[in-house]
Amino acid sequence: MELIIKDLTSQLYDAKNELLVQEARIREEVCQAMTREMVDMEGKYDFWV
């Protein structure tokens, strides 16, 4: 039983780490997309005049 608990704990830890990595990747992709949109909007409109 103790071995099963250790194995499940390890799996949970690995899954949590994978989710954190995925979250960081998604946040980076969203930030890059928002930056591209801002640059595109600045090119189309003169917000900074």
N, C-alpha and C positions, 0 to 999 in steps of 0.2 A: 504493500500500500504506500509506503514511504517513497518508493521508486516512482510510482505513478504520480504522486504529488509533485516530486521534483521535476519529472518530465513535463507535466502540465504547466508548472510554474515557468520552466524554461521556454516552453512554446508561447506562453502568454507574454513573457518578456520580449521574445523575438518578434512577435506580432506587434507589440506596442512600439518597438523600435522601428519596424517597417512603416507603421502608420505615421510616426514622427518624420521619417525621411520623406514619405509621400506628401505630407502636409507642407514641409519646407519646399519641396519641388513645385507644388501647386502655387504656393505663395509667391515664389520667384517668377513663375510663368505669368501669374496675374499682374505682378508689378511691371514686368517687361511689356505686357500687352497694354497696360494703362499708360505707360511711358510712350509707347508707339502711338497710341491714340492722341495723347497730348501734343506730341510733336506734329502729328498729322493735322490736328485742329489749328495749331499755331501757324502752320503753313497755309491753311485755307483762310484764316481770319486774322486780322490784326488786333489781337487782344492787348498787345503791349504798347500801343501808340498813345 
